[in-house]
Amino acid sequence: MRVGILEERRRDVGDLFATVTDYFWREDVPWLVLQLPDGRRSAAPASWTDLAANAFPPSHGRPLLLALALPPMARLCQRLRITRSTRRRPPA
């Protein structure tokens, strides 16, 4: 999705428009991950763009992490830890 950067924020972002690649919430405010025309990526509050204020679902009352996601996430962390520890060992 392509968004326009509001005039008063162009000096902060550096461009007239950007492509939204992702979004996240920070302190109950939606932030966008923007890809600028020159390929750089930047994060900025959604309020710096021409997106409507209601473009994102509200975050109030939503869990930050689902309980069902914990076991798969723990297994992934264990696999990553094993992989990292085997790569760091000096050759014998």
C-alpha positions in Angstrom: 0.0 0.0 0.0 1.4 3.4 -1.0 1.0 6.3 1.4 1.7 10.0 1.3 3.9 11.6 3.9 2.3 14.7 5.4 4.1 17.9 4.5 5.1 18.7 8.1 6.8 15.3 8.5 8.7 15.1 5.2 11.8 16.5 6.8 11.7 13.6 9.3 11.2 10.9 6.6 12.7 12.6 3.7 10.3 11.7 0.9 6.8 12.6 -0.4 5.5 9.0 -0.4 6.5 5.5 0.7 5.2 1.9 0.6 3.9 0.3 3.8 5.6 -3.1 4.3 4.4 -3.8 7.8 2.8 -2.2 10.9 3.1 -2.6 14.7 1.7 -0.9 17.8 3.9 1.2 20.1 2.2 2.7 23.2 -1.3 2.2 21.7 -0.3 4.1 18.5 0.0 2.4 15.1 3.5 2.7 13.5 4.3 1.8 10.0 7.4 0.2 8.5 7.9 2.2 5.3 10.0 1.5 2.3 11.1 4.7 0.8 11.6 5.2 -3.0 15.4 4.9 -2.7 15.1 1.5 -1.0 15.7 2.6 2.6 13.3 1.5 5.3 12.1 3.6 8.1 9.5 3.4 10.9 7.1 6.2 11.6 3.8 6.8 13.3 0.8 6.3 11.1 -0.3 9.8 11.9 2.6 11.1 9.8 0.9 9.7 6.7 -2.3 10.3 4.9 -3.9 7.1 6.1 -7.2 7.4 7.8 -7.1 7.2 11.6 -9.4 4.1 11.6 -7.2 2.2 9.1 -5.9 -0.2 11.8 -7.8 -2.4 14.2 -7.7 -1.2 17.8 -5.1 -2.8 20.1 -7.0 -2.4 23.4 -7.8 -5.7 25.1 -5.8 -7.8 22.6 -3.2 -10.2 24.1 0.4 -9.4 23.2 1.1 -13.1 22.9 -1.3 -16.0 22.4 -0.9 -18.9 24.8 -1.2 -21.4 21.9 1.9 -19.8 20.3 4.2 -20.4 23.3 5.1 -24.1 22.7 6.0 -23.6 19.0 8.0 -20.5 19.9 9.9 -22.3 22.7 10.8 -25.1 20.3 12.1 -22.6 17.7 14.2 -20.9 20.4 15.7 -24.2 21.5 16.6 -25.1 17.9 18.1 -21.7 17.3 20.1 -21.9 20.5 21.5 -25.3 19.5 22.3 -24.1 16.0 24.1 -21.0 17.4 26.1 -23.0 19.9 27.3 -25.5 17.3 28.4 -22.7 15.0 30.4 -20.9 17.7 32.5 -23.9 18.7 36.1 -23.6 17.5 37.2 -26.4 15.2 39.0 -29.3 17.0 
